[in-house]
Amino acid sequence: MVRGLAILGATGSIGRQTLDVVRAHPERLRVEVVSAHSDVNALLAIAKEFSVRRVAVRDGQQAEIVRDALPAAQVMWGDGALAEAALSPGVDLVVNAVVGSAGIRPTLAALDAGVDVALANKETVVAAGQLVVTAARRSGARIIPVDSEHSAIAQCLKGYSPDDVASLLLTASGGPFRTASADRLRTVTVSDALAHPTWRMGAKNTIDSATLMNKGLEVIEAHFLFSIPYHNIDVVVHPQSIIHSLVAFRDGSMLAQLSVPDMRLPIQYAIFESDGRVEAPWERLDLTQVAKLTFEAPDTARFPALNLAYRCGEAGGSYPAVMNAANEVAAMAFMAGQLDFLGIAGIVERVIDSHDSVTPLTLDDVLAVDHWARVRARALITERGRSV
């Protein structure tokens, strides 16, 4: 059977690698709809290559460009475009590779409609975890993780229940500053932070890796995806990025998933998960060429974002959504030269400290909290800039 895909964020890192998987299995996969936030030219090239008839873009100006280039295509744009794209006819699986909280609405739309979601947008679960999990349970749709760490855990948990688990161990590369001194972190540039030693990712995810915020987001995501308490979710730094995560079981056994650091493998696993293992042309891991596998505890003094995530996850309510939104704003400000590297976690902490938690019951509740946190973070960044 040919599986129809909606690829949201098709021009980003995960989106492009999803298309590599489609190219490897043209007889089994069909791209029904694609979206992009800003790179319209790349989106047009994708639509032409894969004969895509439905396209979603950010605004009306982009929509006109697409209509001129693809007169037969259905073009969606505006705030509801991603959700509309997710519900397009012929879509069996939504690959959500959108960056940031913009991925929440299409994920909920797909799950509410009973459509499975291959989720690379960790912010969706962080900001709206209970809503997302509830929607999936109600409709019977599946949330299939694409992040290499959560994919690894899902693979290790196959056939087991949460009651069998003692703890989850999320591995972290440590990013480009794993061995950097506190003084060195004060002088980090954007190009320094974007030079990840092992993974090829989008800019925002790469910055989150450098601060270890990505691992904090993944801790919260793991809590919701696998129904494991926070005190049973640990992070271990593994610089080689060969073991993508581990599960420790009650009997003392551990299972780990190993592979070369290539996101196409977890993407392909997510797409074909219900079909079992599928042959692929990706590079294989040769253990004889791996000199050593090392592990160390994360340094939360130098990288406080990880502890902030545990704090917000355990506090619950609207704190994870606030942390996520503040981090998006702070990371973007750093990349724009408006904030220093250490200021990212500093701004996030100040926003958290000034927040009085509520219990988000609807998507509108989540989006309201998200908006508040963004406004507050921007104000604090402006205030910080004036004081320098």
Secondary structure, 3 states (H helix, E strand, C coil): CCEEEEEECCCCHHHHHHHHHHHHCCCCEEEEEEECCCCHHHHHHHHHHCCCCEEEECCHHHHHHHHHHCCCCEEEECCCHHHHHHCCCCCCEEEECCCHHHHHHHHHHHHHCCCEEEECCHHHHHHHHHHHHHHHHHHCCCEEECCHHHHHHHHHCCCCCHHHEEEEEEEECCCCCCCCCHHHHCCCCHHHHCCCCCCCCCHHHHHHHHHCHHHHHHHHHHHHHHCCCHHHEEEEECCCCCEEEEEEECCCCEEEEECCCCCHHHHHHHHHHHHCCCCCCCCCCCHHHCCCCCCECCCCCCCCHHHHHHHHHHHCCCHHHHHHHHHHHHHHHHHCCCCCHHHHHHHHHHHHHCCCCCCCCCHHHHHHHHHHHHHHHHHHHHHHHHHC
